């Protein structure tokens, strides 16, 4: 599952997507450790999300980021060197417990979004 | 510390000594007071002597979040702030949403206690463990927006700040959170200003741990779904509180012309229905809030997306600058509200002070001699705006007098006492209590002066019938709904005061719990178990609320307040309502008051017997 779009007029800026993303990946509530970023521009609440562009996979010389379906996932080979972090155009990758963490298309954010602003592309399989 | 969901420490900053200390949170304090308002009540009652006045160096200003702050509770970013109030010289407390509260928790603090007075203007910058007191020379003299913008240029900080009125110690100045949310009542912005503290900026990189991570998401999802699927939540998401002008007008509870009338002929012009059609652009939410009551509204009548907006307009602000001042021009209401926020003043008190002045002028009690040449008139938007500015900046002699609050102003002028709309020195919110007995009692007994939020018993007028039966018992349903009778009202206030202070102690919002009444003790109990590991039953939680209410009362009793101060403005007690539902009635609260004291276990003079304090585990 891949995020298709997030509506900046529907989005209220509540950061529940960040908190749930962070909890599902790290078991902590920390909106700085999440694969989504919020930006406010006048009345728009813009959420930067992983488009599965693969820039991180290209950057990783250990080949620890692999494509599965339409999702790039971080594998066991990751040693947490952090080289992939700057390669992400929106800086959405973070380190946790010595490993890189990125969006794996789990859909938790969309499930929790109170205004259903996050649209998921369900047609394509993981 | 035994419990999760807390950061585990309280920050103590002394501005006189320029010292910063971090103190561990005691398990016992958590068990008894939970956080937020509970912490404020506990620390300040223990640490501030009854002789200390609001602007004294010994006054302390405490900010506190609660165990649910920055978690997945559906409204989870609301802090409490408390100090001796400049309006009452007694218990002063306010609450605000925004994002700052959650950020403070994630940075690693459950509360901040500010002591002393700085010699120069300063602001506090917190980045996780790093806490600094910095010079605020470049921020002083700036309003909320400019000051917050300046701080945010240095990094992604969440900011609480005062405007110029806080700097000038206007006695009803507020503390603004992340631009648009106000910790408004009781003049705590003036306390911050008196300490020469302009702002507190926080940024964090850390997270909050919970006690049962494996169950956590499942339990919280049930609570989330319960809130969002409730038919009652829709109105708050779509309108916030902006439908209330029309609703309260129909009920005859809309104070108009400083409370002389209870209905307003041009009410539909300032009501949310029209606003939604003309200029509401979207809903916004505070941190972690799924209810999203804050409306982003264009000030001008346009749907243009780039036009100047104001955010989080509430009924109280609309009513204060609208009907209360006899003003039906919605554009001016919105722009004055936005300006008032930016200057950093409580809109309820500001509207209250101005409407009192206008009534005094219209009745010939004061003249141009007192007002420095201003001709005050109902609904004159230019004059209202002018007076607001004069008050906020203490610019003219008259502005300076009004900046002390209407009660002090009437003493200084020696005039207008009978027209005062205050309780304990605090201007009344915008509900005409002659038409709602439960709220009449609430205004009178609230420790922070006239206050609709301390008990927040407003659920009977919005038609939540099934919930009323559930919370107050089917057998009491008719008494509960009869808002003009005394029946069941003291008990309702008792139940909802305990619940309300519990909500404030959890670091969450009263929306979603009290109004719309969706989540209740059972949900809180369950969420506390998976968040903090605290196993508290409904009875235990009620006791926490009751403990805080008693502690707030004790704080005031020690300062010489008592039964004589548990009263209402003369207008509500003696003048018969001229229009609306309660036409021909006054708000007699004598019987309500003694019944309420009895239910609380206080004596007939409203004092707390030692055995009551002991039973609640309050150590004096």
Boltz contact constraints between the chains, C-beta under 6 A:
constraints:
  - contact:
      token1: [A, 9]
      token2: [B, 282]
      max_distance: 6.0
  - contact:
      token1: [A, 12]
      token2: [B, 283]
      max_distance: 6.0
  - contact:
      token1: [A, 12]
      token2: [B, 284]
      max_distance: 6.0
  - contact:
      token1: [A, 12]
      token2: [B, 285]
      max_distance: 6.0
  - contact:
      token1: [A, 12]
      token2: [B, 292]
      max_distance: 6.0
  - contact:
      token1: [A, 13]
      token2: [B, 284]
      max_distance: 6.0
  - contact:
      token1: [A, 14]
      token2: [B, 285]
      max_distance: 6.0
  - contact:
      token1: [A, 14]
      token2: [B, 289]
      max_distance: 6.0
  - contact:
      token1: [A, 15]
      token2: [B, 287]
      max_distance: 6.0
  - contact:
      token1: [A, 27]
      token2: [B, 213]
      max_distance: 6.0
  - contact:
      token1: [A, 28]
      token2: [B, 207]
      max_distance: 6.0
  - contact:
      token1: [A, 28]
      token2: [B, 209]
      max_distance: 6.0
  - contact:
      token1: [A, 29]
      token2: [B, 70]
      max_distance: 6.0
  - contact:
      token1: [A, 29]
      token2: [B, 71]
      max_distance: 6.0
  - contact:
      token1: [A, 29]
      token2: [B, 207]
      max_distance: 6.0
  - contact:
      token1: [A, 29]
      token2: [B, 208]
      max_distance: 6.0
  - contact:
      token1: [A, 30]
      token2: [B, 207]
      max_distance: 6.0
  - contact:
      token1: [A, 32]
      token2: [B, 205]
      max_distance: 6.0
  - contact:
      token1: [A, 43]
      token2: [B, 281]
      max_distance: 6.0
  - contact:
      token1: [A, 43]
      token2: [B, 296]
      max_distance: 6.0
  - contact:
      token1: [A, 114]
      token2: [B, 228]
      max_distance: 6.0
  - contact:
      token1: [A, 114]
      token2: [B, 290]
      max_distance: 6.0
